[in-house]
């Protein structure tokens, strides 16, 4: 094919950084976890808008 792309020459768009969580930590009950979007209470943070520079 004429328009084939060589994926090995492409740069990644982003790299994910995922903090390891121990499963033996406090966790939500299944229905509460579905509502919060996470099973870990430590990761349950409200969205307060976009990040602002210098805390302003």
C-alpha positions in Angstrom: 0.0 0.0 0.0 1.1 3.5 -0.7 0.0 5.2 2.5 1.5 2.7 5.0 2.7 4.3 8.3 5.8 2.9 10.0 4.6 3.0 13.7 8.2 2.5 15.0 9.1 6.0 13.7 6.2 7.7 15.5 6.7 9.5 18.8 4.3 8.9 21.7 1.7 11.6 22.4 1.9 11.2 26.2 3.2 9.0 28.9 1.0 7.9 31.8 2.2 7.9 35.4 0.1 5.7 37.6 0.9 5.6 41.4 0.9 2.1 42.8 -1.9 1.5 45.3 -1.8 -1.2 47.9 -5.0 -3.1 47.9 -4.9 -3.6 51.7 -5.5 0.1 52.2 -8.9 1.5 53.1 -11.3 1.0 50.2 -14.8 2.0 49.4 -17.7 -0.4 49.3 -18.5 -1.4 45.6 -21.5 0.9 45.1 -19.7 3.9 46.8 -16.6 3.2 44.6 -18.8 3.3 41.5 -20.2 6.7 42.6 -16.7 8.1 43.4 -15.0 6.6 40.3 -12.3 5.0 42.5 -12.1 2.4 45.2 -9.4 4.4 47.1 -10.7 7.2 49.3 -7.2 8.9 49.1 -7.8 9.3 45.3 -11.3 10.7 45.7 -10.7 14.4 45.1 -13.2 16.9 43.7 -12.5 18.6 40.4 -12.0 22.3 41.1 -11.3 23.5 37.6 -8.1 23.7 35.6 -4.7 24.0 37.2 -3.5 27.5 37.7 0.0 28.8 37.7 1.6 29.9 41.0 -1.5 28.8 43.0 -3.5 31.8 41.6 
